[in-house]
Amino acid sequence: MVNFLTLAHAVTLIAIAAASPLAIQQSAIQQSNPSTSGFNSNTDASPALKAALAGAASYHDRQAILFTEPPNAANITFTFINNTVTDGTGGTIALSTVNNFPALIGTEVAMAVGFVNPCGLNVPHSHPRANEFLTVIQGELVAGLVLELNDGSFGHVIGQPAPVKGPIPQVNVTLSNYKGMLFPQGETHFQFNPTCEPALFVAAFDSSDPGRTQIARNFFSNMPDEMLIASIGNDLEVLDAKRIAKFRDNIPNAFAVVMEECAVRCGLPH
């Protein structure tokens, strides 16, 4: 059955995209009420406003779209919501990007606020389109960065060094209040709260669409079992189809999970 609301919405967006800049601005102004606009991590941004800002030819065009009733500044403000009230969770992250904060369109910046519960782990991940500068503003986090491996070649290339075996080196540091760490674009990193008290961080990105790739979840997602087994050296004692199925069912897609050993020490449910 055709979803006529979705179809009508798509037709509207096509019409907006084909219109003149003035028509785009007027459309966005009509759909963005300054008295009720503004964005937070739990709201969906207006597609019309996104289209209008993407088509703005100048900064004055952006102003006409964002500030329809000065001094109201709701369209360039964002509320980061802390929703880590559930016991036994590792924490959450509130992220402002072009997806939920259209004012960032064309700015090449984004921002995150992470609420990391006691014993919470921000699982190993990377940002494919942005560098990240993270600063702890409450509590303590152990931050780790896996270094890029440079073994001179990929595979057994005649005349080149043999492939490097064993763990890839990493660097880590304990971040306390107002201490920050840089995570280069595309590099695997993580943060862990080793204490029994909550931690809070802010993170800036040099892209308005940084993305997030969770390493374990991506690796075990939908690739054929044979590919996964071959990628770890065809050792069926380490990984077989049964173990792969178990991994797939248990890898969370959450921002943060609780580390069991720490939870036991802190008397936390897990």
Backbone bond lengths (Angstrom), bond angles and torsions (degrees), N, CA, C in turn:
res aa  C-N    CA-C-N  psi(-1)  N-CA   C-N-CA  omega(-1)  CA-C   N-CA-C  phi
1 M - - - 1.456 - - 1.524 110.12 -
2 V 1.302 117.15 135.94 1.463 121.31 -178.38 1.519 109.81 -74.85
3 N 1.318 116.31 132.27 1.456 121.09 174.81 1.519 107.71 -85.17
4 F 1.347 116.42 101.01 1.462 119.98 -172.95 1.522 112.02 -69.63
5 L 1.355 116.98 -28.07 1.464 118.64 177.05 1.521 110.12 -66.50
6 T 1.351 115.82 -43.05 1.462 119.59 178.79 1.516 110.65 -65.07
7 L 1.344 116.60 -41.70 1.457 120.91 179.83 1.520 110.97 -62.84
8 A 1.330 116.79 -43.95 1.465 120.18 179.07 1.518 111.25 -64.17
9 H 1.339 115.49 -37.74 1.462 120.14 178.74 1.526 110.55 -63.07
10 A 1.346 115.87 -44.03 1.459 120.16 -179.75 1.534 110.89 -63.56
11 V 1.333 117.06 -41.67 1.462 120.38 178.90 1.518 110.57 -61.51
12 T 1.339 115.85 -40.44 1.464 120.08 179.04 1.526 111.09 -61.36
13 L 1.339 116.86 -44.52 1.466 120.52 -179.13 1.525 111.10 -64.69
14 I 1.326 117.11 -38.79 1.466 119.97 178.87 1.516 110.02 -63.55
15 A 1.315 116.40 -40.82 1.451 119.91 179.52 1.515 111.63 -65.30
16 I 1.344 115.75 -39.38 1.472 120.17 178.82 1.520 110.36 -64.33
17 A 1.348 116.14 -43.92 1.462 119.79 -177.30 1.518 111.77 -64.13
18 A 1.337 117.26 -29.34 1.453 120.61 -177.88 1.523 112.95 -88.15
19 A 1.316 117.64 -7.39 1.460 121.09 -174.79 1.518 110.68 -81.06
20 S 1.324 115.38 171.58 1.452 121.64 177.02 1.513 109.81 -73.71
21 P 1.354 119.40 162.17 1.464 121.01 178.26 1.515 112.58 -55.33
22 L 1.348 117.81 -38.20 1.459 120.11 179.77 1.515 110.47 -65.16
23 A 1.338 116.82 -41.85 1.459 120.04 179.03 1.521 110.73 -64.99
24 I 1.337 116.42 -37.41 1.463 120.24 177.45 1.518 110.18 -61.58
25 Q 1.332 116.71 -45.83 1.453 120.56 -179.42 1.524 110.62 -61.82
26 Q 1.313 117.52 -44.91 1.456 120.67 -178.42 1.520 110.95 -63.23
27 S 1.347 116.55 -39.94 1.461 120.36 179.45 1.518 110.52 -62.20
28 A 1.334 116.40 -44.77 1.462 120.02 -179.13 1.520 110.79 -65.94
29 I 1.325 116.60 -40.12 1.458 120.11 -179.42 1.518 110.30 -62.74
30 Q 1.337 116.44 -38.98 1.447 119.49 -179.39 1.525 111.92 -67.55
31 Q 1.340 117.42 -31.54 1.457 120.19 -175.32 1.522 113.08 -96.11
32 S 1.315 118.22 -5.77 1.457 121.22 -178.66 1.511 109.08 -118.86
33 N 1.315 116.50 98.92 1.456 121.62 -179.57 1.520 109.02 -81.69
34 P 1.333 119.01 115.35 1.464 120.69 -175.62 1.516 113.77 -59.61
35 S 1.330 117.41 -25.15 1.457 119.10 -177.92 1.526 111.69 -75.82
36 T 1.344 117.19 -17.86 1.458 119.75 -177.63 1.521 112.77 -124.58
37 S 1.340 118.06 -2.19 1.457 119.70 -176.79 1.517 111.15 -82.86
38 G 1.320 115.41 -169.67 1.456 119.92 -169.37 1.513 106.68 104.80
39 F 1.345 117.91 159.86 1.441 119.39 -168.51 1.520 110.57 -137.53
40 N 1.307 116.10 151.28 1.452 120.60 169.97 1.521 109.00 -140.07
41 S 1.315 115.98 -179.92 1.457 119.68 -170.72 1.516 113.27 -71.42
42 N 1.317 117.98 -6.19 1.457 119.95 -179.21 1.518 112.64 -111.81
43 T 1.322 118.80 14.16 1.460 120.78 -178.51 1.515 110.34 -119.74
44 D 1.322 115.34 154.75 1.458 121.29 175.25 1.517 108.65 -98.59
45 A 1.329 116.26 130.76 1.456 120.90 -179.00 1.526 110.33 -73.35
46 S 1.312 115.46 152.05 1.451 121.80 179.05 1.524 111.09 -64.58
47 P 1.343 118.37 122.27 1.467 119.71 176.56 1.523 111.90 -59.35
48 A 1.354 117.21 -34.68 1.458 120.02 179.28 1.525 111.25 -64.45
49 L 1.339 116.13 -39.32 1.464 119.54 178.93 1.529 110.49 -67.67
50 K 1.326 116.98 -39.46 1.460 120.48 176.31 1.531 110.70 -59.14
51 A 1.337 115.66 -47.24 1.462 119.97 -178.57 1.519 110.73 -64.10
52 A 1.321 116.79 -38.99 1.457 120.37 -179.25 1.521 111.28 -64.03
53 L 1.334 116.89 -46.30 1.465 120.32 -179.20 1.520 111.55 -67.73
54 A 1.324 116.94 -36.97 1.463 119.97 177.93 1.518 111.56 -63.86
55 G 1.335 117.30 -28.14 1.457 120.82 -178.95 1.509 114.75 -97.26
56 A 1.337 117.36 1.41 1.464 120.21 -179.08 1.520 110.37 -67.39
57 A 1.327 116.72 127.04 1.468 120.71 -175.70 1.514 112.87 -84.41
58 S 1.317 118.54 -21.67 1.459 121.34 -176.18 1.516 109.98 -146.26
59 Y 1.332 114.62 169.16 1.460 118.93 177.79 1.524 111.11 -64.42
60 H 1.306 117.13 -34.40 1.466 119.82 178.41 1.528 110.35 -66.04
61 D 1.334 117.07 -34.03 1.458 119.65 173.99 1.529 110.45 -63.69
62 R 1.340 116.34 -41.52 1.476 120.28 177.65 1.514 110.67 -61.19
63 Q 1.333 116.41 -42.39 1.455 119.35 179.58 1.518 111.83 -61.12
64 A 1.321 115.84 -41.61 1.467 119.72 -179.55 1.524 111.43 -63.39
65 I 1.338 116.71 -30.47 1.459 121.35 -179.82 1.530 111.14 -79.90
66 L 1.345 116.44 -43.76 1.457 120.86 -172.84 1.519 114.02 -83.64
67 F 1.340 117.01 -31.76 1.470 119.56 -172.67 1.527 109.48 -120.24
68 T 1.313 115.41 78.46 1.462 120.19 -177.01 1.524 112.36 -80.96
69 E 1.331 116.85 -23.33 1.462 121.04 -179.97 1.521 109.89 -140.39
70 P 1.337 118.94 74.75 1.463 120.28 177.34 1.536 109.62 -55.29
71 P 1.341 118.90 144.15 1.471 127.20 10.05 1.522 114.80 -92.65
72 N 1.335 118.51 16.72 1.458 120.54 -179.27 1.528 110.87 -60.72
73 A 1.338 116.83 126.10 1.462 122.01 -177.49 1.524 111.90 -118.98
74 A 1.325 117.16 24.11 1.464 120.94 -173.85 1.525 112.47 -60.28
75 N 1.331 117.97 -33.10 1.461 119.92 -176.03 1.520 113.74 -73.51
76 I 1.330 118.19 -9.40 1.470 120.05 176.38 1.526 111.24 -119.36
77 T 1.329 117.33 22.81 1.459 121.43 174.92 1.525 109.27 -118.35
78 F 1.314 116.08 152.16 1.458 121.59 -175.58 1.521 108.42 -143.32
79 T 1.323 116.94 135.29 1.457 121.89 179.45 1.527 109.75 -105.38
80 F 1.315 116.62 120.09 1.458 121.65 176.40 1.524 108.30 -88.70
81 I 1.328 116.48 117.62 1.456 121.50 -172.35 1.522 110.87 -98.97
82 N 1.331 115.97 130.82 1.459 122.28 175.85 1.527 108.27 -91.22
83 N 1.320 116.99 111.23 1.464 120.13 178.30 1.524 111.40 -122.33
84 T 1.329 116.26 42.70 1.472 121.60 -179.08 1.521 111.27 -99.46
85 V 1.304 117.33 35.13 1.462 119.94 -174.05 1.521 112.69 -80.46
86 T 1.312 118.45 -10.72 1.454 121.39 -177.04 1.523 110.89 -83.15
87 D 1.336 116.98 124.68 1.460 120.80 176.98 1.524 110.40 -64.28
88 G 1.317 115.31 149.14 1.451 120.07 176.66 1.512 114.39 83.40
89 T 1.320 117.69 5.51 1.458 120.60 176.48 1.523 109.13 -106.40
90 G 1.327 115.74 151.95 1.458 119.32 -177.11 1.510 114.09 -80.64
91 G 1.332 116.96 -18.72 1.455 120.14 -179.76 1.514 111.15 137.10
92 T 1.315 115.26 -178.00 1.460 121.22 179.56 1.523 108.93 -142.76
93 I 1.313 115.00 168.32 1.455 120.67 176.61 1.519 108.81 -130.82
94 A 1.313 115.57 135.82 1.460 121.56 173.72 1.520 106.84 -105.60
95 L 1.323 116.58 122.66 1.455 121.87 -171.47 1.525 110.10 -123.59
96 S 1.308 116.06 130.72 1.467 121.16 173.77 1.519 108.43 -106.27
97 T 1.339 116.16 117.14 1.462 122.54 176.71 1.522 107.90 -137.83
98 V 1.320 116.26 -176.37 1.466 119.46 177.96 1.517 111.28 -62.54
99 N 1.321 117.99 -19.49 1.452 120.31 -178.15 1.524 112.42 -68.67
100 N 1.328 116.92 -35.38 1.463 118.72 -178.10 1.530 113.37 -124.74
101 F 1.324 117.11 2.51 1.466 121.46 -179.45 1.525 108.64 -141.52
102 P 1.331 118.75 81.96 1.466 122.22 -172.79 1.517 115.05 -58.00
103 A 1.333 117.78 -23.74 1.461 119.68 179.95 1.518 112.21 -58.82
104 L 1.335 118.09 -19.73 1.458 121.40 -180.00 1.525 113.12 -78.46
105 I 1.326 117.28 -11.50 1.462 120.13 -179.84 1.531 109.87 -57.62
106 G 1.329 116.03 125.23 1.455 121.38 179.84 1.511 115.13 86.23
107 T 1.340 118.36 -0.79 1.472 120.62 -176.03 1.522 113.59 -98.18
108 E 1.335 118.27 -22.83 1.470 123.14 -176.39 1.522 112.54 60.15
109 V 1.321 117.82 37.61 1.461 121.88 172.40 1.526 108.60 -137.10
110 A 1.320 115.56 154.41 1.452 122.88 172.44 1.525 107.16 -151.59
111 M 1.334 116.11 167.55 1.459 119.81 -174.73 1.521 109.32 -145.63
112 A 1.319 115.75 146.99 1.461 120.98 176.05 1.526 108.99 -134.11
113 V 1.322 115.27 148.46 1.459 122.18 169.54 1.523 106.56 -123.78
114 G 1.327 116.45 123.10 1.458 121.24 -177.80 1.516 110.87 -108.29
115 F 1.315 115.73 130.27 1.460 123.08 177.52 1.527 106.75 -109.38
116 V 1.318 116.71 101.60 1.463 121.51 -173.57 1.528 108.87 -104.80
117 N 1.316 115.70 114.15 1.451 120.74 -178.85 1.525 111.43 -71.02
118 P 1.344 118.33 165.81 1.466 120.46 175.25 1.520 111.17 -50.80
119 C 1.323 116.80 132.40 1.466 124.14 179.23 1.522 112.92 67.23
120 G 1.317 117.73 15.19 1.453 121.40 -179.50 1.515 112.50 -80.72
121 L 1.326 116.09 141.62 1.463 123.29 178.11 1.519 109.24 -118.54
122 N 1.333 116.62 122.25 1.456 121.42 168.01 1.519 105.35 -81.11
123 V 1.328 116.11 102.76 1.460 122.36 -166.01 1.528 111.32 -57.53
124 P 1.351 117.52 152.97 1.473 120.52 -179.38 1.522 111.81 -53.09
125 H 1.333 114.66 129.48 1.462 120.96 -174.90 1.520 109.20 -155.95
126 S 1.315 116.05 175.43 1.458 121.44 174.95 1.523 108.58 -144.57
127 H 1.332 115.24 163.59 1.468 121.72 176.32 1.522 107.13 -117.40
128 P 1.332 117.48 106.61 1.468 120.03 -171.28 1.519 114.90 -68.76
129 R 1.343 117.65 -17.41 1.467 118.66 -174.34 1.524 113.52 -124.20
130 A 1.334 118.69 17.08 1.470 118.04 -176.68 1.519 112.05 -158.93
131 N 1.326 114.97 147.65 1.456 121.78 162.79 1.521 107.64 -80.12
132 E 1.337 115.75 150.72 1.466 120.99 179.44 1.521 109.77 -125.67
133 F 1.322 115.86 134.20 1.469 121.02 172.68 1.520 107.28 -118.56
134 L 1.337 115.97 109.07 1.462 122.83 -173.70 1.517 110.08 -106.04
135 T 1.332 116.20 135.85 1.462 121.85 179.58 1.527 109.49 -131.75
136 V 1.325 116.17 129.35 1.460 121.58 176.51 1.530 108.83 -81.24
137 I 1.319 116.56 130.63 1.464 120.14 179.12 1.526 112.20 -117.90
138 Q 1.323 116.69 -2.57 1.463 120.93 174.36 1.510 108.81 -158.07
139 G 1.325 116.55 133.06 1.453 119.98 176.33 1.513 113.55 81.51
140 E 1.323 115.52 -147.79 1.472 121.39 -173.03 1.516 109.87 -146.35
141 L 1.330 116.15 139.10 1.451 122.03 175.90 1.530 109.34 -135.78
142 V 1.318 116.60 140.68 1.451 121.64 167.69 1.519 106.62 -93.35
143 A 1.326 116.66 119.24 1.459 121.67 -178.16 1.516 109.42 -109.68
144 G 1.328 116.30 135.02 1.453 120.89 -178.49 1.515 111.90 -128.23
145 L 1.329 116.36 147.27 1.458 123.79 179.46 1.522 108.64 -133.16
146 V 1.334 116.54 122.43 1.465 121.27 177.05 1.527 108.18 -82.50
147 L 1.325 116.61 125.87 1.461 121.20 -175.10 1.520 111.60 -75.02
148 E 1.308 115.84 152.15 1.453 120.78 176.83 1.526 109.22 -73.67
149 L 1.320 115.79 131.85 1.454 120.95 -177.60 1.524 109.81 -87.16
150 N 1.318 115.95 127.93 1.465 120.96 178.21 1.517 108.15 -124.98
151 D 1.336 116.05 91.31 1.457 119.12 -178.10 1.524 112.42 -101.26
152 G 1.339 117.24 10.38 1.458 120.83 173.86 1.506 114.67 86.83
153 S 1.329 117.95 -19.12 1.455 119.81 -179.63 1.523 108.69 -163.47
154 F 1.314 115.34 168.45 1.457 121.49 175.53 1.525 107.55 -123.23
155 G 1.318 115.13 113.61 1.456 119.57 -173.59 1.520 110.85 95.24
156 H 1.303 116.62 -179.24 1.463 121.95 -178.45 1.531 108.68 -89.67
157 V 1.324 115.38 88.27 1.461 121.67 -178.01 1.527 108.93 -95.55
158 I 1.337 116.19 125.90 1.460 120.82 -179.28 1.535 110.23 -60.10
159 G 1.326 114.88 129.96 1.457 119.96 179.16 1.510 114.15 87.12
160 Q 1.343 117.48 -2.28 1.456 121.16 179.19 1.527 109.65 -113.38
161 P 1.332 117.47 158.73 1.472 119.53 179.04 1.525 111.34 -58.76
162 A 1.311 115.27 149.48 1.466 120.41 177.78 1.524 109.47 -66.41
163 P 1.325 117.60 151.10 1.471 120.46 177.91 1.525 111.41 -56.74
164 V 1.304 115.75 142.79 1.468 121.48 179.88 1.519 109.42 -78.33
165 K 1.330 116.66 130.63 1.458 121.33 177.04 1.521 109.78 -106.24
166 G 1.326 114.98 161.65 1.454 119.77 177.46 1.510 112.75 94.95
167 P 1.327 116.23 -179.48 1.472 121.28 -176.03 1.529 112.07 -61.73
168 I 1.293 115.82 144.24 1.459 121.15 174.31 1.527 108.12 -81.11
169 P 1.325 119.26 132.73 1.466 120.51 -178.34 1.526 112.06 -60.13
170 Q 1.310 114.71 150.45 1.456 120.43 173.89 1.524 109.42 -138.24
171 V 1.314 115.27 159.94 1.463 121.19 173.74 1.520 107.26 -117.39
172 N 1.328 116.28 148.98 1.455 119.93 177.18 1.514 110.39 -148.70
173 V 1.303 115.19 158.01 1.460 121.17 -178.04 1.522 108.42 -152.18
174 T 1.325 116.18 150.07 1.454 120.86 174.88 1.523 108.91 -90.73
175 L 1.318 115.62 120.16 1.459 121.89 -179.29 1.519 109.35 -100.77
176 S 1.327 116.06 121.42 1.458 121.19 173.87 1.523 107.99 -110.89
177 N 1.318 116.32 -170.47 1.461 120.38 -172.45 1.527 113.75 -48.45
178 Y 1.326 115.24 123.16 1.467 125.15 172.77 1.530 113.44 71.12
179 K 1.314 116.72 18.12 1.455 120.37 173.62 1.522 108.38 -104.53
180 G 1.343 116.17 134.36 1.454 120.21 -174.65 1.518 112.44 -121.71
181 M 1.336 115.10 167.70 1.461 121.92 179.58 1.522 109.39 -144.89
182 L 1.321 115.87 142.47 1.457 122.06 178.90 1.524 109.77 -94.96
183 F 1.337 115.68 132.55 1.464 121.65 174.83 1.521 107.80 -117.09
184 P 1.349 118.00 108.50 1.465 121.13 -175.89 1.534 112.32 -62.82
185 Q 1.283 115.53 151.70 1.459 123.38 -179.23 1.530 111.38 -52.94
186 G 1.325 115.42 129.80 1.450 121.19 175.11 1.511 115.88 82.17
187 E 1.345 119.08 -7.44 1.459 120.99 -176.47 1.532 111.17 -88.33
188 T 1.326 115.97 144.22 1.464 121.43 -179.06 1.523 110.42 -74.93
189 H 1.330 116.19 132.51 1.462 120.34 -179.35 1.525 110.17 -151.23
190 F 1.326 115.75 170.69 1.468 121.49 -179.13 1.513 109.26 -157.13
191 Q 1.340 115.33 165.91 1.460 121.62 171.83 1.529 108.23 -138.01
192 F 1.328 115.75 142.88 1.464 121.47 -177.68 1.524 109.43 -136.47
193 N 1.324 115.97 133.18 1.458 121.70 176.19 1.530 108.06 -94.80
194 P 1.344 118.80 103.28 1.464 120.96 -175.50 1.523 113.46 -84.76
195 T 1.320 117.69 0.97 1.457 121.69 -174.04 1.525 110.83 -101.76
196 C 1.314 114.94 174.63 1.466 121.73 178.66 1.525 111.76 -97.20
197 E 1.334 116.69 15.35 1.457 122.60 178.49 1.529 109.46 -122.77
198 P 1.335 118.15 151.61 1.468 120.86 179.81 1.526 111.91 -64.06
199 A 1.309 115.94 153.55 1.461 122.67 174.94 1.519 108.89 -126.70
200 L 1.324 114.94 154.75 1.459 120.98 -177.55 1.518 108.89 -137.47
201 F 1.349 116.50 134.06 1.450 119.05 176.14 1.518 110.99 -134.31
202 V 1.324 114.83 158.81 1.461 121.69 170.46 1.519 106.99 -120.46
203 A 1.329 116.49 147.14 1.456 120.39 -178.59 1.514 109.83 -140.41
204 A 1.329 115.63 132.38 1.458 121.89 178.94 1.527 109.04 -107.35
205 F 1.335 116.20 144.03 1.462 123.14 179.28 1.522 109.72 -123.70
206 D 1.340 116.16 147.50 1.463 119.83 178.85 1.526 111.42 -96.30
207 S 1.322 115.90 31.78 1.455 122.81 171.89 1.514 107.25 -148.16
208 S 1.328 116.79 142.73 1.458 119.34 177.68 1.531 111.60 -80.79
209 D 1.340 116.49 -1.36 1.461 122.00 177.94 1.524 108.63 -140.84
210 P 1.352 117.89 68.55 1.466 120.91 -170.62 1.522 114.11 -69.02
211 G 1.321 117.75 -31.21 1.447 121.02 -176.17 1.521 112.06 73.62
212 R 1.336 115.25 164.99 1.469 120.69 178.22 1.523 107.82 -150.51
213 T 1.330 115.93 125.43 1.452 121.85 178.26 1.520 108.79 -117.91
214 Q 1.328 117.57 116.85 1.457 121.38 177.54 1.520 109.23 -87.53
215 I 1.328 115.39 119.28 1.453 121.78 -167.14 1.532 111.99 -61.34
216 A 1.334 117.66 -53.94 1.467 120.06 -175.87 1.512 111.50 -64.93
217 R 1.320 116.83 -43.30 1.463 119.91 -178.12 1.530 111.05 -64.67
218 N 1.320 116.42 -40.90 1.466 118.84 178.35 1.527 111.65 -64.85
219 F 1.328 116.12 -42.77 1.457 119.77 -176.20 1.529 111.47 -63.57
220 F 1.344 116.47 -42.04 1.456 120.09 -175.47 1.526 113.37 -96.40
221 S 1.320 118.32 13.94 1.459 120.07 -172.36 1.519 112.95 -70.71
222 N 1.323 117.84 -93.33 1.455 120.64 -171.73 1.527 114.16 -117.92
223 M 1.323 117.61 13.73 1.452 118.94 178.37 1.529 110.21 -73.31
224 P 1.323 118.35 146.36 1.471 120.73 178.03 1.522 111.40 -57.44
225 D 1.325 115.48 144.81 1.462 120.06 -179.19 1.526 111.91 -54.63
226 E 1.343 116.78 -39.76 1.459 120.08 -177.06 1.530 111.26 -61.97
227 M 1.333 116.67 -36.49 1.463 119.91 178.73 1.519 111.11 -66.98
228 L 1.336 116.87 -41.13 1.462 120.36 179.99 1.522 110.69 -66.16
229 I 1.321 116.50 -42.75 1.462 120.08 -179.93 1.522 110.58 -64.33
230 A 1.333 117.40 -43.17 1.462 120.93 179.09 1.522 111.44 -64.46
231 S 1.319 117.04 -34.51 1.465 120.43 -175.76 1.513 112.59 -69.32
232 I 1.339 117.71 -18.31 1.463 119.42 176.94 1.523 110.88 -107.91
233 G 1.345 116.76 19.01 1.451 121.03 171.54 1.510 115.81 97.17
234 N 1.335 118.02 17.30 1.470 122.20 178.17 1.525 113.13 58.43
235 D 1.321 116.37 31.96 1.465 120.67 179.40 1.524 108.62 -96.26
236 L 1.327 117.14 98.63 1.460 121.23 -176.54 1.520 112.63 -70.67
237 E 1.338 117.39 -15.94 1.458 118.94 175.58 1.526 111.13 -73.52
238 V 1.327 116.02 -24.12 1.464 120.64 179.24 1.518 110.93 -90.62
239 L 1.322 116.01 -44.16 1.462 119.97 -175.83 1.524 109.02 -144.39
240 D 1.328 115.38 126.61 1.459 120.87 173.78 1.520 108.26 -135.78
241 A 1.333 116.18 178.82 1.463 120.13 -174.71 1.522 111.82 -59.69
242 K 1.326 117.64 -36.96 1.462 120.57 -179.39 1.523 110.95 -65.94
243 R 1.325 116.33 -43.33 1.462 119.62 178.58 1.526 110.97 -66.74
244 I 1.329 116.57 -38.43 1.465 120.09 178.63 1.520 110.49 -59.83
245 A 1.342 116.79 -45.28 1.458 120.82 179.76 1.528 110.78 -60.13
246 K 1.330 116.29 -39.59 1.465 119.88 179.27 1.519 111.19 -66.98
247 F 1.337 116.58 -41.47 1.458 120.06 177.75 1.528 110.48 -60.07
248 R 1.329 115.67 -47.40 1.463 119.64 -176.83 1.523 111.88 -58.21
249 D 1.319 116.30 -37.78 1.462 120.12 -176.79 1.522 112.64 -75.43
250 N 1.316 117.03 -17.77 1.462 119.31 -171.98 1.521 114.99 -114.33
251 I 1.319 118.12 -8.02 1.467 119.14 179.19 1.524 108.89 -76.76
252 P 1.331 118.24 118.83 1.464 120.24 -176.67 1.523 111.51 -77.84
253 N 1.323 115.31 155.91 1.464 119.15 172.41 1.520 110.61 -103.16
254 A 1.341 115.37 13.46 1.461 119.94 179.28 1.525 110.82 -74.30
255 F 1.330 114.39 156.59 1.465 120.20 175.52 1.525 110.49 -62.88
256 A 1.325 117.32 -42.79 1.457 120.41 -175.24 1.524 110.55 -139.51
257 V 1.311 115.68 144.84 1.455 122.81 176.86 1.521 108.79 -126.03
258 V 1.329 116.40 163.40 1.458 121.35 -178.79 1.520 109.77 -89.20
259 M 1.330 115.86 133.58 1.463 121.50 175.08 1.527 108.15 -83.96
260 E 1.331 116.23 122.12 1.462 121.20 -168.72 1.526 112.90 -62.10
261 E 1.333 117.67 -46.52 1.467 120.03 -176.46 1.527 110.96 -59.78
262 C 1.322 116.38 -41.67 1.460 120.76 178.55 1.521 110.67 -67.17
263 A 1.331 116.98 -40.23 1.465 120.76 -179.23 1.522 111.19 -61.86
264 V 1.320 116.51 -39.73 1.461 120.48 177.54 1.524 110.13 -62.29
265 R 1.318 116.07 -44.45 1.471 120.86 179.74 1.521 111.91 -61.85
266 C 1.342 116.00 -36.77 1.454 119.95 -177.52 1.525 113.31 -92.03
267 G 1.337 117.48 -0.73 1.455 120.87 179.49 1.513 112.72 68.74
268 L 1.334 116.71 37.06 1.465 121.94 -176.66 1.527 110.59 -103.61
269 P 1.337 117.41 147.86 1.477 119.05 172.61 1.519 110.14 -68.69
270 H 1.305 117.56 148.30 1.450 121.13 -178.78 1.526 109.89 -153.81
